[in-house]
Amino acid sequence: MVPVGLDVSAPAVYEFSLYQENLDGSSIVLEDRMENTLTNLMQATYFASISQSGTGRYYLHFKDATAMGEITPHTKIICSYTDGNIYIHNPDGESGELSLINITGQALSRSVLSGIETQMLSVTQPGGIYIIDIRTDASKISKIFFVIF
């Protein structure tokens, strides 16, 4: 499960869709927790009226798209994206490395996970899909988020 963070500039109806290649038989499901719906994006497009930025309403679920099941990381680190900033909540004070990666896999920035409880990383990238990759001695987690302007 991957939380989807949104940064919307104005209230509107937004489309969630998927262009697929070589993923026959796979399932990529968008969960809308506010509307209590699940949409398989391999089969349908989802439209939602969105009025505010944030994380916690939408989640992506993958089954067979990666040839492995979902893995629960052994960490309490939680990431969220709001108003151009990524917030890393690190209650156990883990140390490691943060990387901001674009959809093509290019590392845009790297910084140290300092071990403080809440750390902020500013995102000055244009609209698009990005990944925050966090590596500690105990775990590796990656979170996808969307920047929408």
PyMOL commands that set and color helices and strands:
alter all, ss='L'
color gray80, all
select strands_A, chain A and resi 2-6+12-16+27-32+37-40+46-50+54-63+78-82+85-89+96-102+107-113+118-122+128-136+140-147
alter strands_A, ss='S'
color yellow, strands_A
deselect
rebuild
show_as cartoon
